[in-house]
Amino acid sequence: MNVLVTGAAGFIGSRYTRLLLAQDAPDAPHVTVLDKLTYAGTLDNLELDHPRLEFVQGDICDAELVDKLVADADQVVHFAAESHVDRSITGAADFVRTNVLGTQTLLDAALRHGTGPFVHVSTDEVYGSIESGSWPEDHPLRPNSPYSASKASSDLIALSYHRTHGLDVRVTRCSNNYGPHQFPEKVIPLFVTNLLDGHKVPLYGEGRNVRDWLHVDDHCQGIDLVRTKGRPGEVYNIGGGTELTNKELTGLLLQACGADWDRVEYVEDRKGHDLRYSVDWSKARDELGYRPLHDFTGGLADTVAWYRDNRAWWEPLKRRVTKERA
C-alpha cells in the first residue's frame, strides 16, 4: 500500500510520516511525501534514507504533478497548508491559494483515480471562539482569521466531495499541537528558544486567551485511527485535554527554562484574537478508541529538553525568519 502524505516536511506531517515508517508489519505502507519546502518545511525532519520513503518536492497546486502522485497512491493524508495566523493577517493570498485551491486540486485527482481514504487534517480554529463548554463536530463554523477561514473553506470543499461524489473523505480537527520539530515561530518553540538565548518573550494582550494543548504524537495517533478506522464523510475532533491560558503557559515555560517574569514583554493583542478554543473529542474516543497518552507536564519538559539539545536544528530556521522579516 502506498500512502501519499502532503506537507510532510513540516512539524505534524513529519511526525506522522515517522509513525507510518515505524510500522514493521509485512503490510506496512510505503510513504510518498509531497512537500513544497516553504519556510516551515525542512528535509531534516524526514528519514530520507528509509527504504519505504520517497520524497517529492512540489506544490499541491501543481495539478499535473498531483495527478501523477495520486494515481500511484492508495490513500492520501493531507497536511500541506499555510498555518500561521499572524502571517495570514498580513497577507491572506497564500493561505487561500494553498489551503483552498491546493486542497481542491488534490480532491480532483483523488476523484479521478478513486483514491481513498482521503484524510483532510484541519484545526479547531475553524469553530471560532467559545466562552464555555466544548465544540462538537457538528458545531457551526465561525472562523475569525484569514487562516482559519481558509481552513474552514477547505473542510467544506473536502466534505462536499464525499456528499456529491461519494469520495471517501475524513476530516480531523485538532487542538494546539506541541512537541519536537515545531517551527520556532509558534508560541511554545518561540518562547523556549528566545528564553534559551536570553531574550524576552512576547505575550499578547493580558495573556487571557485559552488553548487546549495536544502532544504531536497523540495527534498523529488520532489521525491514524481516523485513516484506518474512521467513517467516510465524518469529522473527528482530536484534543489533548489540557486547557491553559497563554499566561499560565508562559509561567510554565519560564519555570522550565529557569527564567523570571522580567523576561516577558506584553505586546499589543493580535487582531481578531479568539479568546478560547476547546474541542469535544468524545466521538473519536467512543468510535475509534482515541485517548491522548502524553501527560502535559512530562510532554512539555521533554519538548523544552529537545530544543535545548537541538540548537543545530532550530537556529538556522530562526535566522531564516529574521532575514525574511528584515
N, C-alpha and C positions, 0 to 999 in steps of 0.2 A: 504494500500500500504506500502511496506517495501523498504526503500532506504538504500543501503549499502554505507557507506562513509568511504573511506580508508584514513589513516593518520589524523584522526580527533582529535587526542590528541595534534596536533601541532597548530600553530598560525592560519592559514587561515581555515583549516578544522574544528577546534573547533568553530570558529565564524560562519561558515556555518551551522554546526550542531545546534548551538543555534538558528539560523534563522529558521531552519525547526521545531525545537521544540516549537518555539514561536507561530507557527500557531495553531489556536484554532478551525478551521472549523471541521465539522464532519468527513471529509475525510483527515484530517491532517496526514502526514505519520508517521509510526513507523521508527525509525532510528537505524540501526545496525552499530556500529563503529568497524572497524578493524584497530588496531594500534600496532606496534611493541614496542612502548615506548622506542625509542632510546633516545639519549641525548636531542633532541629537543622536545620530547613529554612528557607531564605530565598530570596525571589524574586531577590535579587541574584546568585544562582548561574545564573540562566537568561537566555537571549537572548529575552526576551518579544516583541520586535518582529520575530522571524524569521517569514517568511511560511509556513513549514511547521510551526510550533509552535502548539499550542493548550494552554493551561493550565487545569486544572480543580482547584479546591480542594475536597477532600473526604476522607472516611475509607474505607479499604479494607474496613472492616466494615459500611459502608452498602450493603446488598445491592441496593437499588433503583438507586442511582447506579452501582454497579459493573456491574450488568446492562446498563444503558444504554450505558456506555462500552465494555464488552467486545463488545457486539453490533455496534458500529461498528468494531471492531479486527480486523485480520488476524492480528496476533501480539501477545504480551504479554511484556515483560521486567520482572520483579517484584523491585524493590529494597526497597520500603517495609518498614521494620522498626524496632523499638526495638533499639538495638545497643550500648549502653554497659554493660559488665559491672558496674561499681560501682553504677550505678543499679538493675540487676536484683537485686543483693544486698539493697538496702534496700527494694525494692518490686517484686515479680515480676508483679503482676497485669496491668500494661500490656503486659508482654512476652508473656504468654500470649494476651491478647486480640488484640493486633496481629499478632504473628508466627504464631500458630496459627490463630485464628479468622479473621483477615483473609486469610490465605493460602487457607483453605478456602472463603471467600466468593468469591474470585477464581476458584478452580478450578471451583466450581459453575457460575459464569457462563460460563467457557470451555467447559465440557462442554455446557451448554445450546446454545451458539451454534457449537460446532465450531471454536473458535478455537485456532490453533496455528501455529508452536511457542509453547509457554509456557516461558520460561526463568526458572527459580527461582534467585535469587542467594543463596548461603549462605556459610558460613565454615568455615575449618579447625578452629575451636574445637569443632565437633561431635564430633571424634575424641577429645577429651580430651588427655592429655599423653603424650608418647613419649620414652623415655630415649635411644634411638639409632635411626638409620635414619629412614625417611620413610613416611608413611601412603599406601598405595594407595587407590583409590576404594572398594574392597570391604572395607576395614578396618571392624571393628565400631565403632559409635558409642558413645562413653562420655563424654558431656558432664558437666562438673563445676560449672557455674554455671547459675542460672536463665535467663540469656540464651542460653547455648549449648544448654541443654536445650530451650528454646522453638524455637530454630532447627533442632535435630535433629528435633523433632516435626513442624515444617513441611516439612522434607525428606521425611520418611516419608509424610506425607499427600500431598504432591505426587507422589511416585513411585507411591503406591497408585492415583492416578487414571489413571496410564498402565497399570499392571498390571491393574486392574479394568475400566476403561472404554476403554482404548486411546487416551487423550488424549496428544497429543504434548508430553510434559513432558521438559525437560532441566534438570539441576541443575548449578550450578557451586559449587565450594568454594575460597575464596581465602585467601591469606596476609594478614598485616597490611598494609594499604594506607597509603601516604603520598603527599603532593603538595599542590598549591594547593587552597584552598576546603574543607579539612578542618576540621570544627568544633573549636574550641580547648579541648575537654576531653579529647581523645585525646592520647596521650603526646607525639608529635612537635610538633604545634602548641601544646600546653600548655607544654612546656618552652621552645620557641622564643619564644613571646610573653611568658612570665614573664621569660626572660633579657633580652629586648629592653627590658622595663620595669624592669630592675634588681632583680627579685625572685628568691627561691630557687625551686628545683625539687624536687618530692617524688619520691624514688626508693624504690620498695617494697623492703622487706627488705634483702638484700645485693646486689640487682641481678643475681642469677644467672639469672633467667628468660630463656629464649632464644626469639626470634621470627624468622621469615623475613619479609623486607621486600620489598614489591611496589609499584612505582610505579602510581598510579591509572590512568594512561593505558595501561600494559601490561595491567592487569586488564581495562579496558574493551575493549581489543583482543581479549583472550581470550574475553570474554563474546560479542562479536560473531561470533567464529569459531564458538562453540557455537550461536548463533542461526542462522547461515547454513549451517554445515557439520556440526553435531553430529548425533548419532543419538537418536531418541526413546527415552525410558526410561533414558538413560545419565547418569552422574555424571562431571564433569570437574574435576579439581583444577587450580587456576591459581596457580602460585608465582612468586616473584621471584628466588630463588637466592642471597640474601644473608642468612645467619643471624648474628645478633648477640645477645649478652647485653644486658639493659637497661643494665648498667653500661657496656658498650662503646658502646652507642648514646648514652648520656649524655655520654661523653667526646667523641664526635664533635660533638654539639650544642654543648657548651661551647666547643670549639675554633672552631666555625663562628660563634659569637656573641661570641667574644673574652672568654670568662669562665673563671674558675678553679673548682676543686673546692670552694672555700669557699661557692659558691652552691648546693651540693647539700645537701638535708635528707633524711636517711634516715628513713623513716616505717614504721610497722607494716605488715607484709605484708598483701596482700589475702586475704580468706578464700577457701580452696579454690584458690589461685593455681596454675594449671598451670605446670609447670617449662619444658616445651619443646614447641614446635609445629614440624612440618616435613612438607610435602606432597611426594609424588612426582607430578610433573606430566608424566611421560613419555607418558601417554596423550594428553593434549592436544597435546603436541609431535608424536607419531607420527601421530595421526589427523587433526589439524587444522592442523598447521604452526605451532603457537604457540611463540613464544620471547619472553622479556622483552627489550626493546630499550634500556631505560634502565639505564645504569651507576649503581650506588647512590651513589657519591661525587659524581658530577655531579648526579644527581637530588636528593640531599639539599641540595647547595649551592643549586640552583635553588629548592627549596622554602623554605629559610631566606630567600633573597633576596625571594621573593614575599611572605612575611609581613612582612619589613622594609619593603617598599614598599607594602603594602596595609593599613595600620592602619585606614583608614576601613571596611574590611570586617569585621575581627575585633574591634575594640574594642567596638562595640555588643553583639556576641554575648557577650563576656566579662562585660560589665556586666549583661546579662540573666541569666547564670548566677549571678553574685554576688548579684543581687537575689532570684533564686529560692531561694537557699540561706540567705538572711538570716533 
